[in-house]
Amino acid sequence: MTFSRTSRRRASSLASPPRWRRPPLSRAQAWPNGPIVFLNPFPAGGGTDTFCRPLAAQVGDQLGQQIIVDNKGGAGGTVGASLAAKAKPDGSLFFVGAVHDTIAPHGLQAPGLRSREVVRGRSP
């Protein structure tokens, strides 16, 4: 069965709603709407810091915005990971860590404190 061009156009116009019935387009919020922070869970001058600073400069040039590199060293990166987990989820903070930051909370065993509570910011 073959259809002519006219019948195809008619069928497609009937299948789609008229323009006046379509919902309005929604627009995303402007980003970034504030300062951007790269949270480095190790002290300045380390391997992660030497990776993070040129990355921040490159991303800042592309976005046209200054990127702040915040070094929060301590407990093998767990302090910085804990701060990142407690941060407001608005897209302005990026955790620049390493693979062992995902493993470290599982190795912490303090009396009366479960390891997952350290990263999630909870205490007993």
C-alpha positions in Angstrom: 0.0 0.0 0.0 1.5 3.3 -1.0 0.7 6.7 0.3 1.0 10.0 -1.5 2.9 12.9 -0.1 -0.3 14.8 0.6 -1.8 11.9 2.6 1.5 11.6 4.6 1.4 15.3 5.5 -2.2 15.1 6.5 -1.6 12.1 8.7 1.4 13.7 10.4 -0.5 16.9 11.0 -3.3 15.0 12.6 -0.9 13.0 14.8 0.9 16.1 16.2 -1.0 18.6 18.4 -1.4 22.1 17.0 1.1 24.7 18.0 -1.2 26.6 20.3 -1.9 23.4 22.3 1.8 22.5 22.9 3.1 23.1 26.5 5.6 26.0 26.9 9.3 25.2 26.8 11.0 25.3 30.1 14.4 26.8 30.4 17.3 25.7 32.7 18.7 28.0 35.3 21.9 29.8 34.5 25.0 28.0 35.7 27.2 28.8 37.4 25.3 31.3 39.5 28.0 31.7 42.1 31.6 30.7 42.8 32.8 27.3 41.8 34.9 25.4 44.3 37.1 22.4 43.6 37.5 20.6 47.0 40.9 18.8 47.2 41.0 16.4 50.2 44.8 16.6 50.4 47.3 19.3 51.4 48.7 21.8 48.8 51.6 20.7 46.8 50.6 17.0 46.6 49.9 14.9 43.5 46.2 15.6 43.6 46.8 19.3 44.0 49.2 19.4 41.0 46.4 17.9 38.9 43.6 20.0 40.3 45.1 23.5 39.8 45.8 23.3 36.1 42.4 21.7 35.7 40.7 24.5 37.6 42.6 27.1 35.4 41.4 25.4 32.2 37.8 25.0 33.3 37.8 28.6 34.6 39.0 29.9 31.2 36.4 27.9 29.3 33.5 29.0 31.6 34.8 32.6 32.1 34.6 32.2 35.8 37.2 31.9 38.6 37.5 28.5 40.2 38.6 28.3 43.8 40.7 25.3 44.8 40.1 24.5 48.5 42.6 22.1 50.1 41.1 20.2 53.1 43.7 17.6 54.0 43.5 15.2 56.9 42.8 11.5 57.7 43.9 10.3 54.3 41.4 12.4 52.4 38.4 11.4 54.6 38.0 14.9 56.1 37.6 16.4 52.6 35.3 13.7 51.5 33.2 14.2 54.5 32.9 18.0 53.8 32.0 17.3 50.2 29.3 14.9 51.3 27.8 17.5 53.6 27.9 20.3 51.0 24.8 21.8 49.6 23.9 19.9 46.3 23.8 23.0 44.1 26.5 22.1 41.6 29.0 24.6 42.8 31.3 22.2 44.6 33.3 19.5 42.9 35.2 16.9 44.8 38.6 16.3 43.2 39.8 13.1 45.0 41.4 9.9 44.1 40.4 6.2 44.0 41.3 5.6 47.6 38.8 8.2 48.8 36.0 5.7 47.9 37.7 3.0 49.8 38.9 4.9 52.9 35.5 5.1 54.7 35.2 1.3 54.7 38.6 0.9 56.4 37.8 3.3 59.3 36.7 1.4 62.4 36.5 3.7 65.4 34.8 2.4 68.6 31.1 3.3 68.5 31.3 4.8 65.0 30.4 3.0 61.8 32.5 3.9 58.8 29.6 5.1 56.6 28.5 7.6 59.1 31.9 9.5 58.8 31.3 10.2 55.1 27.6 10.9 55.4 28.2 13.4 58.2 26.3 11.6 60.8 27.5 10.8 64.3 26.1 8.3 66.8 
